[in-house]
Amino acid sequence: MRKKATLPQPFEQARSPEVKKLLKVTDVAEILGVSKVKVYDLLKNGLPSVKIDGARRVQPEKLQAWIERHSA
C-alpha cells in the first residue's frame, strides 16, 4: 500500500487558500465588451498580465482592480 503524498510544510503555508482561474484574452475581451485586438492594445499600455509560453493571461482580481482604477 502506498503512502499518501503530502506537501512540505512551508509550501502548504505559502499556498493561497483560493486559486482562481486565469483569464484568456478572449475572456477579457468578452468581459470588457471589446475586441481581442483592443485587449492586446490594453496589455501593451498597462493592463496587468502574466505570460505563459507566449500566451497572455490576466488574473481576475487584477482585471477588477484595473477596471475600478479606469472607471470614470
C-alpha positions in Angstrom: 0.0 0.0 0.0 1.4 3.4 -1.0 1.7 6.2 1.5 -0.3 9.3 0.6 1.9 12.1 -0.7 1.9 15.3 1.3 3.3 18.7 0.5 6.2 20.0 2.5 5.0 22.2 5.4 6.4 25.6 4.1 4.7 25.0 0.7 1.4 24.4 2.3 1.6 27.7 4.3 2.7 29.7 1.2 -0.2 28.4 -0.9 -3.1 30.8 -1.5 -6.3 29.5 0.1 -8.2 30.1 -3.2 -6.5 29.9 -6.6 -8.6 31.5 -9.3 -8.5 30.6 -13.0 -6.6 33.0 -15.2 -8.5 34.7 -17.9 -7.6 34.4 -21.6 -7.5 37.4 -23.9 -10.9 36.3 -25.4 -12.4 36.1 -21.8 -11.1 39.7 -21.1 -12.5 40.9 -24.4 -15.9 39.5 -23.6 -15.9 40.9 -20.1 -14.9 44.4 -21.3 -17.1 44.3 -24.5 -14.2 45.0 -26.8 -12.2 43.1 -29.5 -9.2 40.9 -28.8 -7.1 43.5 -30.7 -8.2 46.1 -28.2 -7.3 43.8 -25.3 -3.8 43.4 -26.7 -3.5 47.1 -27.0 -4.6 47.5 -23.4 -2.0 44.9 -22.4 0.7 46.9 -24.1 -0.5 50.0 -22.2 -0.6 48.8 -18.7 -3.3 46.1 -18.2 -1.5 43.7 -15.9 -1.0 40.2 -17.2 1.3 37.2 -17.0 2.9 35.5 -19.9 2.8 31.7 -20.1 4.6 30.1 -23.1 3.9 33.2 -25.1 0.2 33.4 -24.2 -1.1 36.3 -22.1 -3.3 35.6 -19.1 -5.0 38.0 -16.7 -5.8 37.5 -13.1 -9.5 38.2 -12.4 -8.7 40.3 -9.3 -6.2 42.4 -11.2 -8.7 43.0 -14.0 -11.3 44.1 -11.5 -8.8 46.5 -9.9 -7.8 47.8 -13.3 -11.4 48.4 -14.2 -12.1 50.2 -11.0 -9.0 52.5 -11.5 -10.0 53.3 -15.0 -13.7 53.9 -14.4 -15.0 57.5 -14.8 
